[in-house]
Amino acid sequence: MDMYLSAAILGVVEGITEFLPISSTGHLIIVNQFVKFQNEQFEKMFDIVIQLGAILAALIYFRDKLIPLKAISDPETRRDTFDLWFKCAIGVIPACIAGLLFGKLVEAHMMNIYVVSTALVFGGIAIIALESADRKPVVCDTRQVSYKLALLIGIAQCLAMFFPGTSRSAATIIGAMIFGASRMVAAEFSFFLGIPTMMAATGYSLLKHGSKVQQHEWIALGIGFTVSFFVAWAVIAVFIKFIQTRNFKPFGVYRIALGLGIVIVCLLTGFRPGHGKGHEQHALPAKPAEQMEQAVQAQPKQAPAHELPAPATHEQQPSPAKDAKAKDLTF
């Protein structure tokens, strides 16, 4: 598949799934089984960088709360805005620490479709259970989110790092609701917390791999980033209107259905895809040209012409008469 088309497809997937509690990373891992880049390191960096496009969409969508122009002239608005950003900074600390300590370990052993499917199912069950409980929110405005609550939500966010498929959005929303936030506050603070979190992850990834990116890969990054930005902007608008009148149960049902569907497909087909070090992949059937090449390589090699034994000449052929004389001399 064309590299730029792949970038656009992955951008759409990221834009749709980043803020919904269904795991953008999990969906990207699934889609990456079929839409691949030749450079594995670039693929991993691409999946992180395009998330920043979706995060930027959230920053623009919630600009009146995150970067209000009124804050320039109104001290109270400026104080509330800085306070909100400080809370987001507090909330991102656990993810930064966990990423530095366990990032390589998670990337090597947890970034595979089996962990994703399991996390999807258990996350879906948690969402349905939480929405089915009789709970009365005590935090009904993002300005009421305390520093302690911001830290607790940040700790909950780490579940998405350790178990890909959990969903950063789902982990923060579930954590916020468990600690007393309303559905709307939980969703909004999840968006806000994602901004510094993904900025830090993208910056780290670019510093680590940016110098190795080639020109055509930068173009693919730009396509994925732009597509995810516009798709995420539309999804945020629809999602906010959705949760004003409905709960998260449909997302829980979707997660369970998707996770079980992945497991069933893998069991029935014997397909064992992996994503990351340490996970073996079954080889796909070779194409006809590859089969022919393999067959040629499997044939025994002929010795070089100069090493082949010389064919027997007429003079070298044994003569019956000479054989008879030799026998006579023997007797």
Backbone torsions as a table, in degrees:
resi	resn	phi	psi	omega
1	MET	NA	143.1	179.5
2	ASP	-57.7	138.6	-175.5
3	MET	-61.5	-41.4	-177.4
4	TYR	-71.8	-34.5	175.2
5	LEU	-65.8	-41.5	176.8
6	SER	-60.2	-41.8	179.5
7	ALA	-62.3	-41.0	179.6
8	ALA	-65.9	-42.5	179.5
9	ILE	-62.0	-46.0	180.0
10	LEU	-66.7	-32.1	176.0
11	GLY	-64.6	-39.8	177.0
12	VAL	-64.2	-45.4	179.9
13	VAL	-60.3	-45.1	179.5
14	GLU	-63.7	-45.3	-178.4
15	GLY	-61.9	-36.8	-179.6
16	ILE	-73.7	-40.0	-167.3
17	THR	-98.5	-13.9	-173.2
18	GLU	-58.5	-43.7	-174.0
19	PHE	-103.1	-6.7	174.0
20	LEU	-84.9	145.4	-176.9
21	PRO	-77.1	52.0	-176.9
22	ILE	-127.5	3.7	174.7
23	SER	78.5	101.4	175.3
24	SER	-69.6	-42.2	179.1
25	THR	-61.3	-42.6	178.8
26	GLY	-60.6	-44.2	179.6
27	HIS	-67.0	-37.2	178.2
28	LEU	-66.0	-39.0	177.4
29	ILE	-62.6	-41.6	178.6
30	ILE	-64.6	-49.4	-177.9
31	VAL	-65.6	-32.1	179.6
32	ASN	-65.2	-14.5	174.7
33	GLN	-69.4	-21.2	-176.0
34	PHE	-119.4	-28.0	178.7
35	VAL	-115.4	101.8	-171.6
36	LYS	-120.2	153.5	167.5
37	PHE	-101.9	153.0	-178.3
38	GLN	-69.5	-33.0	-179.4
39	ASN	-91.4	111.0	-176.2
40	GLU	-65.4	-39.5	179.4
41	GLN	-64.8	-40.0	177.5
42	PHE	-65.0	-37.7	179.7
43	GLU	-60.5	-43.3	179.8
44	LYS	-65.8	-42.3	178.9
45	MET	-66.8	-39.0	179.8
46	PHE	-58.7	-45.3	-178.8
47	ASP	-60.4	-30.2	-180.0
48	ILE	-83.1	-46.2	-173.6
49	VAL	-64.7	-39.9	-177.4
50	ILE	-68.6	-17.9	175.0
51	GLN	-65.5	-28.4	179.0
52	LEU	-65.8	-30.9	176.4
53	GLY	-62.2	-42.8	177.8
54	ALA	-67.4	-38.6	179.2
55	ILE	-65.3	-38.9	177.7
56	LEU	-63.1	-34.6	176.6
57	ALA	-61.8	-39.4	177.8
58	ALA	-66.1	-39.0	179.1
59	LEU	-61.7	-42.6	-180.0
60	ILE	-71.4	-40.9	-177.4
61	TYR	-64.0	-40.4	-178.3
62	PHE	-100.8	30.2	-175.9
63	ARG	-60.3	-29.8	-179.0
64	ASP	-68.0	-23.5	178.4
65	LYS	-99.3	-32.3	-173.7
66	LEU	-94.2	-36.8	179.6
67	ILE	-137.7	58.7	-176.5
68	PRO	-70.0	136.2	177.4
69	LEU	-65.6	-26.5	-179.5
70	LYS	-63.2	-23.7	-177.7
71	ALA	-65.5	-20.3	-179.6
72	ILE	-66.5	-38.4	-174.7
73	SER	-109.3	-18.4	-176.1
74	ASP	-106.4	111.9	-177.6
75	PRO	-59.7	-38.7	-178.5
76	GLU	-65.9	-44.7	177.9
77	THR	-63.5	-40.9	179.1
78	ARG	-62.7	-41.1	179.2
79	ARG	-65.0	-43.5	179.0
80	ASP	-63.9	-38.2	-179.4
81	THR	-67.2	-46.9	178.1
82	PHE	-63.2	-38.0	179.7
83	ASP	-62.0	-41.8	179.3
84	LEU	-64.9	-42.2	179.7
85	TRP	-67.3	-36.1	177.1
86	PHE	-64.5	-38.6	177.1
87	LYS	-63.7	-40.5	176.9
88	CYS	-63.6	-39.3	178.4
89	ALA	-63.5	-41.4	176.8
90	ILE	-62.3	-42.3	-177.2
91	GLY	-66.8	-25.1	-176.6
92	VAL	-87.2	-12.8	-177.9
93	ILE	-57.9	-48.0	180.0
94	PRO	-57.7	-39.6	-179.6
95	ALA	-66.5	-38.5	178.8
96	CYS	-63.8	-44.8	179.8
97	ILE	-64.5	-46.8	-179.8
98	ALA	-63.0	-38.9	179.5
99	GLY	-64.2	-42.2	179.4
100	LEU	-66.7	-38.4	-176.1
101	LEU	-81.1	-38.7	-170.2
102	PHE	-124.3	3.9	-175.4
103	GLY	-56.3	-48.1	-177.7
104	LYS	-66.4	-38.3	-179.8
105	LEU	-64.2	-44.1	179.5
106	VAL	-64.4	-43.9	-179.1
107	GLU	-62.5	-35.2	-176.7
108	ALA	-77.6	-33.1	-169.8
109	HIS	-123.4	-14.5	-173.7
110	MET	-111.8	-13.5	-176.2
111	MET	-84.5	68.8	177.8
112	ASN	-141.1	165.5	-169.4
113	ILE	-70.5	-22.8	179.0
114	TYR	-73.6	-42.0	175.3
115	VAL	-63.2	-41.3	-179.8
116	VAL	-60.5	-48.5	-177.4
117	SER	-63.9	-39.7	178.6
118	THR	-64.9	-44.6	179.8
119	ALA	-65.2	-36.2	177.6
120	LEU	-60.9	-44.9	-177.7
121	VAL	-65.8	-51.0	-177.0
122	PHE	-66.7	-35.7	176.1
123	GLY	-64.7	-39.2	177.5
124	GLY	-63.5	-41.8	177.5
125	ILE	-62.0	-42.2	-179.7
126	ALA	-63.3	-40.7	-180.0
127	ILE	-64.1	-45.8	-179.2
128	ILE	-65.0	-41.6	179.2
129	ALA	-63.5	-42.3	-179.2
130	LEU	-66.1	-41.7	-179.4
131	GLU	-72.9	-21.7	179.0
132	SER	-84.2	-15.5	-178.6
133	ALA	-76.0	152.8	177.8
134	ASP	-87.8	99.4	-175.4
135	ARG	-127.2	147.7	178.6
136	LYS	-120.3	109.2	-178.8
137	PRO	-61.7	142.2	177.1
138	VAL	-112.9	-12.4	177.6
139	VAL	-115.3	105.4	-173.8
140	CYS	-113.0	9.0	178.4
141	ASP	-149.2	141.9	-177.5
142	THR	-62.5	-24.6	178.0
143	ARG	-70.5	-17.1	179.0
144	GLN	-86.8	-6.6	178.0
145	VAL	-67.4	120.8	-179.2
146	SER	-84.5	169.2	177.5
147	TYR	-65.7	-36.2	177.8
148	LYS	-63.6	-45.0	179.2
149	LEU	-64.7	-39.0	178.1
150	ALA	-60.4	-41.0	178.9
151	LEU	-66.4	-43.2	179.2
152	LEU	-62.8	-40.4	177.4
153	ILE	-64.9	-38.0	177.3
154	GLY	-63.4	-37.7	176.4
155	ILE	-66.0	-41.7	177.7
156	ALA	-61.3	-34.3	180.0
157	GLN	-60.6	-28.9	-178.0
158	CYS	-63.6	-22.8	177.2
159	LEU	-57.2	-36.7	-179.9
160	ALA	-68.0	-27.1	179.0
161	MET	-76.0	-41.4	-177.2
162	PHE	-77.3	-28.8	-177.5
163	PHE	-129.2	86.1	179.0
164	PRO	-54.7	134.0	-174.9
165	GLY	108.7	-16.6	176.6
166	THR	-65.2	-40.1	-177.2
167	SER	88.4	117.7	176.3
168	ARG	-57.7	-42.5	179.2
169	SER	-62.7	-46.2	-179.4
170	ALA	-64.3	-42.4	-178.1
171	ALA	-62.1	-43.7	-179.3
172	THR	-72.4	-38.1	179.1
173	ILE	-65.8	-47.3	179.0
174	ILE	-61.6	-45.2	179.3
175	GLY	-60.5	-45.0	-179.7
176	ALA	-63.5	-41.8	-178.9
177	MET	-69.3	-36.7	177.3
178	ILE	-61.6	-37.2	-177.3
179	PHE	-90.8	14.5	168.4
180	GLY	107.5	3.1	-179.2
181	ALA	-81.8	149.5	175.1
182	SER	-72.5	167.1	-179.2
183	ARG	-58.8	-43.9	-178.4
184	MET	-68.1	-43.5	178.6
185	VAL	-63.3	-42.0	179.5
186	ALA	-60.5	-44.5	-179.4
187	ALA	-66.3	-46.1	-177.9
188	GLU	-64.8	-45.0	-178.9
189	PHE	-67.5	-29.2	174.5
190	SER	-62.6	-42.1	175.8
191	PHE	-61.9	-47.1	-176.7
192	PHE	-63.4	-43.3	-178.1
193	LEU	-66.6	-29.0	179.6
194	GLY	-67.6	-24.4	-176.0
195	ILE	-64.6	-58.4	178.2
196	PRO	-67.4	-32.2	-179.4
197	THR	-61.4	-50.5	-176.8
198	MET	-75.9	-27.7	174.1
199	MET	-63.6	-42.3	179.0
200	ALA	-66.2	-43.8	-179.8
201	ALA	-64.8	-41.3	179.9
202	THR	-67.5	-44.0	178.7
203	GLY	-59.9	-42.9	178.8
204	TYR	-63.8	-43.0	-179.0
205	SER	-65.5	-40.2	179.1
206	LEU	-67.8	-39.4	177.4
207	LEU	-64.5	-35.4	-176.8
208	LYS	-77.9	-40.9	-173.0
209	HIS	-119.7	-6.5	-172.7
210	GLY	-59.1	-37.2	-177.7
211	SER	-68.5	-18.3	-178.5
212	LYS	-93.6	-5.1	-176.5
213	VAL	-77.4	131.3	179.3
214	GLN	-88.4	170.6	-173.5
215	GLN	-59.6	-46.4	-178.5
216	HIS	-66.9	-26.7	176.9
217	GLU	-74.0	-34.5	175.1
218	TRP	-62.7	-38.6	178.1
219	ILE	-63.6	-43.6	178.3
220	ALA	-62.1	-40.1	176.7
221	LEU	-61.0	-42.9	179.4
222	GLY	-63.1	-40.0	178.8
223	ILE	-65.0	-49.5	-179.8
224	GLY	-61.3	-41.8	179.4
225	PHE	-61.6	-47.4	-176.9
226	THR	-66.8	-44.4	179.9
227	VAL	-62.9	-45.2	-179.3
228	SER	-63.7	-33.9	179.4
229	PHE	-61.6	-52.9	-175.2
230	PHE	-71.5	-38.3	178.7
231	VAL	-66.0	-43.2	-179.7
232	ALA	-63.4	-38.6	179.6
233	TRP	-58.5	-45.9	179.4
234	ALA	-66.3	-40.5	-178.2
235	VAL	-65.8	-40.5	179.2
236	ILE	-59.0	-45.6	-178.8
237	ALA	-60.3	-43.7	-179.8
238	VAL	-68.7	-41.2	-177.2
239	PHE	-63.9	-42.5	-179.7
240	ILE	-63.0	-42.0	178.1
241	LYS	-67.0	-35.0	-178.9
242	PHE	-63.0	-49.6	-173.7
243	ILE	-76.9	-8.3	175.0
244	GLN	-69.0	-25.4	-177.8
245	THR	-123.1	-11.4	-176.7
246	ARG	-133.2	170.5	-179.2
247	ASN	-104.8	-171.6	-174.7
248	PHE	-91.1	2.7	-176.1
249	LYS	-55.5	-41.9	179.0
250	PRO	-57.2	-34.4	178.3
251	PHE	-69.9	-36.2	175.9
252	GLY	-63.1	-43.4	178.6
253	VAL	-63.4	-43.0	179.1
254	TYR	-60.9	-44.3	-179.4
255	ARG	-60.0	-45.8	-178.8
256	ILE	-64.2	-44.2	-179.5
257	ALA	-62.9	-43.2	-179.4
258	LEU	-66.5	-45.8	-179.0
259	GLY	-61.8	-45.9	178.6
260	LEU	-67.3	-36.3	178.7
261	GLY	-62.0	-41.0	178.5
262	ILE	-62.5	-45.8	-179.1
263	VAL	-62.1	-44.9	-178.7
264	ILE	-62.7	-44.4	179.5
265	VAL	-61.9	-43.7	179.6
266	CYS	-64.2	-39.4	-179.7
267	LEU	-69.6	-40.2	-177.5
268	LEU	-73.3	-35.0	-176.0
269	THR	-96.5	-14.6	-176.3
270	GLY	74.1	11.4	-178.8
271	PHE	-76.7	125.2	-178.2
272	ARG	-124.0	75.0	-178.5
273	PRO	-73.9	153.8	176.3
274	GLY	-135.4	165.1	178.0
275	HIS	-149.7	96.5	-177.5
276	GLY	125.4	169.6	-177.6
277	LYS	-69.7	150.4	174.2
278	GLY	83.9	2.4	-179.2
279	HIS	-120.7	114.9	-175.8
280	GLU	-74.6	143.2	177.3
281	GLN	-116.9	139.5	172.0
282	HIS	-72.4	134.4	-179.8
283	ALA	-70.1	140.4	176.4
284	LEU	-76.2	154.4	179.3
285	PRO	-56.3	138.2	-178.3
286	ALA	-72.3	147.8	176.2
287	LYS	-73.6	160.8	-178.1
288	PRO	-53.1	-44.1	-178.7
289	ALA	-63.6	-38.7	178.9
290	GLU	-68.5	-37.6	177.8
291	GLN	-61.6	-43.1	180.0
292	MET	-62.7	-42.6	179.7
293	GLU	-63.8	-39.5	178.4
294	GLN	-65.8	-37.8	179.6
295	ALA	-65.3	-41.0	179.0
296	VAL	-63.8	-42.5	-179.5
297	GLN	-67.1	-27.5	-177.9
298	ALA	-77.7	-19.4	-178.5
299	GLN	-68.0	145.3	178.3
300	PRO	-63.8	139.0	-178.1
301	LYS	-76.9	137.2	176.0
302	GLN	-81.2	147.1	177.2
303	ALA	-69.7	151.3	177.1
304	PRO	-58.1	155.2	-174.3
305	ALA	-58.6	-37.7	-175.9
306	HIS	-72.6	-12.6	-179.8
307	GLU	-98.3	-9.4	-179.3
308	LEU	-70.3	144.7	178.1
309	PRO	-66.7	139.7	-178.4
310	ALA	-68.9	139.5	178.4
311	PRO	-65.1	147.0	-178.7
312	ALA	-68.4	132.5	177.8
313	THR	-90.2	175.1	-179.5
314	HIS	-64.1	-35.9	-178.6
315	GLU	-69.7	-27.3	-177.3
316	GLN	-83.8	-13.4	-179.2
317	GLN	-68.3	135.8	178.7
318	PRO	-66.0	139.2	-178.4
319	SER	-99.6	132.2	178.7
320	PRO	-59.4	-35.8	-178.7
321	ALA	-66.1	-44.1	179.4
322	LYS	-63.0	-35.9	-179.9
323	ASP	-64.6	-39.8	-179.4
324	ALA	-64.2	-44.8	178.9
325	LYS	-61.1	-38.8	-178.6
326	ALA	-64.7	-39.2	179.2
327	LYS	-65.2	-41.1	-178.9
328	ASP	-61.1	-43.6	-178.7
329	LEU	-64.4	-30.0	-179.2
330	THR	-69.4	-41.4	-179.1
331	PHE	-81.9	NA	NA
